């Protein structure tokens, strides 16, 4: 019988849980391995609402992109930490409003990048670039990104479920400030981020975080006030920084008791 390790691409260690593949599993995808599923199950036992929250995060992304492409009139998007491709990607949503919307996708994971180049890249409209959000200056100077996006015009930056994988030692506030300073006034920033307030059982939160200690990226939940700090230099779009399923919900989406572990918000560059 052929094992997953034998089926895996050369150089890929499938014995270490990968946060992108764990997230794919939460969403019901098939681009994951046994180590990812085992780790994901451990987290789900501690955070039962995580799978539903992952689904809600994709809905949040779609609502945000729809708002940006329509009401805000944004035509350029920089989606950082895109993860494994799934339905309702940024370019699919944006182009329902504007067929010429341009998207630059970024991820550090080479497997994610390979998938993205196969499934997300569209000639003259979207590109997939390998870069690390923890090195924002290098990311922003990428020739592919500079050739694809016009930084003299507004750009929407998406940091969906990525900053909680950036440790305090890597200065997430400084990263966001670098990204902010690279775009012109009238640009936008969208963030979803795991919040400490959603874990009344702090021991369960610590044990879930410990599972990620064994994965390729660690997780750092933060308070609402800390996440608000990332929006320095931006004016929050109503309703502000809220549980993500409450951000401009579609009819019937914000049912009471919807599982949630993340804050979500959108800001306009001043």
Buried (B, 14 or more C-beta within 10 A) or exposed (E): EEEEEEEBEEEBEBEEBBBBBBBBBBBEBEBBBEBBBEBBEBBBEBBEBBBBBBBBBBBBBBBBBBBBBEEBEBBBBBBBBBBBBBEEBBBBBBBBBEEEBBBBBBBBBEBBBEBBBEEBBEEEBBBBBBBBBBBBEEBBEBEBBEEBBEBEEBBBBBBBBBBBBBEEEBBBBEBBBBBBEBBEEBBBBBBBBBBBEBBEEEEBBEBBBBBBEEBBBBBBBBEBEBBBEBBEBBEBBEEBBBBBBBBBBEEEBBEEEBBBBBBBBBBBBE
